[in-house]
Amino acid sequence: MATLHGTFGIAARNFTAYPTIPDAQELVEYGVRMEELGFDSLWVWDHILLGVDPHFPILDSLTLLTAIAARTKKIKLSTGILVLPLRNPVTLAKQLSTMDQISGGRMLPAMAAGWYKREFDAVGVPFEKRGRIMDDNLDIMRRFFNEDLVSGDWPNHRIPAGVMFPKPVQKPFPILIGGYADRVLKRAATNGDGWLTYFYKPDAFIESWQKVRNFAEEDGRDPDTVLNGNQLPIMVGESRAAVEKTMMDWLNVDFDIAQGSMSTMDSAIMGNVDECIEQLKEHIDAGVQKLIFVPYKYQMDQVEVIAKEIVPKLRAYAAEKQKG
């Protein structure tokens, strides 16, 4: 499996604050433009029901990525994160295999157990069992991705004999696991291919990443083969003082922090180009392989300065660290 070291992704605005409605065609064009700008991966958010008052219209992650796959050639297509227990694992295995075929092996999904109880209630999945369902769903999907004939009994699935072709192009098919609790970090190290986190500062990342590596080693896995990424909000301006209030106002409307996690709005990267680069180098030094930017309101001027002035310097910095 390819390393994620020194790679840089960008988030897409497939959810909005009502009354704004996400525009599907604009998002497809956005994906095309992100590939042109040199980002290696595009990350979309995943929910079925997001908010009530206020609520947040959201386009389905997998449908949107399929449309973008048809218009692009190189950029990886990612979910940050897909709420796995809300999905039927057999159906999802078929979807992801087909998407990997359509994209020529460019899928890089991240998945997690979820934390909005009302979504689980709405689709008839027991919220209290989401961890067990997550593990079962991962097992079922992995087997369909890798085995010619799948059979077995799980609490919610009985498969006397299941054959699913075509398989994904990628062998193995990569799945990152999102979350923050120790049991989730262990899942990322043992049942997944790595860990994706969200709004983590470097010190918090180091603490949890070491746990992931330890869990991998205890499982007999080389921890250097485990992947990771961190989604970070960013706003570039004249100085941190000039943009901080604007950035925090936006983050506190559009984003939530999971209770008990080390995610924080204070992880936001803010300042002029050089200041942002220095802040982001701290994440690379902390061991973050893939940086995923969540630009202020997804504004194109922000995206372009990240792509043209920040990413090239970070890529060179990461390459030098890999050599050393």
Disulfide bonds with the S-S distance in Angstrom:
none
